[in-house]
């Protein structure tokens, strides 16, 4: 069986940054988890399987998916989607959903503005944006965690690093550890985290992912971020995940409450081209502009042209590859996660 496959770097606009996912498009296939688990293990990548118009019934290790012909991938707005790590299937994955939407929008030429994915986490939507793709995802609350119950786990992972807060998300089985505000981004980026023994220390199935997070810093020559993070999930075969959408369904809830904001905006000036129109300013705090990137014709104070980067709750995941997410809490209790993509490879999987 020959299947089209694409490798996409998600939550970045640059190749070989962000988080890579191998996207496989299926048609009229009975997907067996055990056989497809061999592929991500071989590639060392996440492996989302997107099925045309898949209204699948998920039962144990297999899914029977009733699909439309491959030609409909260009105009169907509804797809089945499953995600596989090198060792297991997972119920939610942000970067691989972003990658799947990118393949359908940009490589298959899907004509819809919004796609719906039927998944183990319910229906997820992805919509086009001028400078990326926006995912409509669940928003999961966190609750205070008794430090003594997870003390050994935290100690094994980060040693004597100072911890400011510990929270737990029962919906996602993720443990959120906020490091002391005395640390900066550079500290988090270079922190050596030991994940090898974590599955043995925490083997109750309560925790399946460890989030380390840090309050953001004011911007200088680089853009400001509201918070930073790193994510580790050795329980599902990922020592460290480069950029994790599912972790941000938890981080968004936590930091929104901590910072007292549901929508945060920053302004990062860049030089502009001379052919940009001037949007109308709103209010005394600056430009009230929708979207993540808008262009402003001229700064009257200095007579210079700039790009205004305006976004809700910008976040950065500080892995070696690194990636940015723009986060906006929705009125319906969900969260929008916006990111860029770069398709780096396309070919055929000889399954």
Secondary structure, DSSP 8 states (H G I E B T S, - for coil): -EEEEEEEEES-SSTTSSEEEEEEEESS-EEEHHHHHHHHHHHTSB--EEEET---EEETTEEE-----GGGGGT--EEEEEEE-SS-EES--HHHHHHHHHIIIIIS----SEEEEEETTEEEEEEEETTEEEEEEE----EE--HHHHHHHHHHHHTT--EEEEEEETTTTEEEEEE-TT--HHHHHH-----TTHHHH--SSS-SEEEEEEE----SSS---SEEEEEEEGGGTEEEESS-HHHHHHHHHHHHHHHT-SS------EE--S--------STTS----SSEEEEEEETTTTEEEEEE--SSEEEE-SSS-EEEEEEE-TTSEEEEEE-EEEEEEEEEE-
